[in-house]
Amino acid sequence: MDAGADGGGATAPAQRSATIAIYSVKGGVGKTTFAANLAWCSAQAAHHSDGHRTLLWDLDAAGGSGFLYGLEPKGSRLAEEVFTKDRPAIKLIQKTADPLVDVLPADESIRALDAQLMRIGKRKRLAKLAEELSADYPRIVLDCPPVLNELSAQVARAADLIIVPLPPSPLSARALELVVREIAGTTKRHSPILPVLSMLDMRRALHRQVREAQPDWPAVPYASVVEQCAVQRRPVGAISPNSPAAQAFAMLWRAIEAKLAEKRA
């Protein structure tokens, strides 16, 4: 993460932290499900001494990440005040059932955040806030809205790694190209981008073709247990820890940590 973001000269925490953005230019790709489950995987790794206390930061006005953890925002117009610095983020952060996962929920005020960021004029405000939060949360997972605006530009500047969920489709590669082009246009030296096939169903010929074309991309299978996240409001690993979907998310988290280590090397 950039030191001195937002115009300051803050010193990075001694413990190596990372901000991971889950981003897509379109909705319905499993972005929020990815964010909630990857935050849980980070915490589970912590229980085994190789993970981290994790903050799941919801930047999508739909508020899905908090919902998947059984949470509701504390107020209706508070989330944007974190960015104006009228309210400390710590005042809005909520605990979850997992002691190592906290959530900074979204609310309807996020809809106006793009205009707010333009008014503030601080191009690295999100990066600066994430840097401050990293003192308590070595891993921050951003659930990003499917937009191309100032907020997405700030996400690109704040993230150490950008995860792009892509449903198997002939348009997957083009969707990834759009993300890469957008991110490259916002910062000269952007963070690594990791595409992931989401909702992969190997029973379908088209999905098999896409998988064969992209054999090196991580993949999360289509599974009813993933849909149960929204019903039970718990991560896949808490519902069915031995399921292929839970194992896929765990493998993806290991790939994320490997990417972060590779970036630092």
Secondary structure by P-SEA (a helix, b strand, c coil): cccccccccccccccbbbbbbbcccccccaaaaaaaaaaaaaaaaaaaccccccccccccccaaaaaaaccccccccccccccccccccccccccccccccccccccccccaaaaaaaaacccaaaaaaaaaacccccbbbbbccccccaaaaaaaacccbbbbbbccccaaaaaaaaaaaaaaaccccccbbbbbbcccccccaaaaaaaaacccbbbbcccccccccccccccccccccccaaaaaaaaaaaaaaaaaaaaac
